[in-house]
Amino acid sequence: MSTCSHEILTLLPAASPRLQCRHCHLTITESELGSSCCPECLEAYKVRRRDFDKVDDTAEPAARYCCESCGIIVTV
């Protein structure tokens, strides 16, 4: 058990919507992907694939904080 009292907390940003490639199953944020193809399929198979499914983020906690002293993530 940590002796840190977690007095200095920083609110972490909410997770961006994520997409998962239907072929290689790479999970990537919409902002990282932009309007491009799957970078993993392009690198590994030399194929430009744009088939993605949205990842269900309903299991994400409402708020996440990071303790500046010990680095632990606290969910609320």
N, C-alpha and C positions, 0 to 999 in steps of 0.2 A: 504494500500500500504506500502511496506517495504521501509525503509530509507537506506538500504544497497546498496552500489554502485557496488557490485559484482566484486571487484578488484582481488581477489585471486580465480581463477578457476582451477579445476582439471578435466582433460579429463577422462571420464568414458569409460571403455572397451566396445567394441561392444558386443551385445547380442549373446550368443551361439545359434546354431540351436536348436530348441525345438521340442519335440515329444509329442503327445497327445494319451493317451490310448483310444482305440475304445470302451472299456466297461465302465470304470469309469470316463473317460474324464480328468484324472490327466494330467497336463502339466508339463514336466520335461525336463531338458537339456540332450543332448546326453552324455555329460561327467558324469553327475550324474547317469544316467542309466547304462552306460557301456554296458556289454553284458548280463545283468541280466533281470529278469522279472519285471513287474509292481509292485512296492512296495505296492501300495494302494490295488490292487486286492489280493495280497498275504496276507496282513494284515486283510482285511475285509472279504474276501470270501475264503481264503485258497486255491486259484487257481493261478497257475503260468501262466500268460498271457503275450504274447510277440507281441501282435497286436497293432502297433502304426502307426499314421499318422503324417507326417511332418506338423508343423504349419507354415503358410505363414507369413514371417517376412518382407514383402515388405513395410509395412506401418511404419516400424521403421525409425526414423530420421537418417540423415547422421552422425551427431555427437552430443554427449550429454556431458555437463559439469556440475559439481557440485560446487557451491559457498562454499568455506571453512568457510566463516563468518556466513552465515545464513542457509546454507543447501539446498537452492532452486536448482532445476534441470533446466538447461537452454539448450534448443535444438536449433540446427542450421540447 
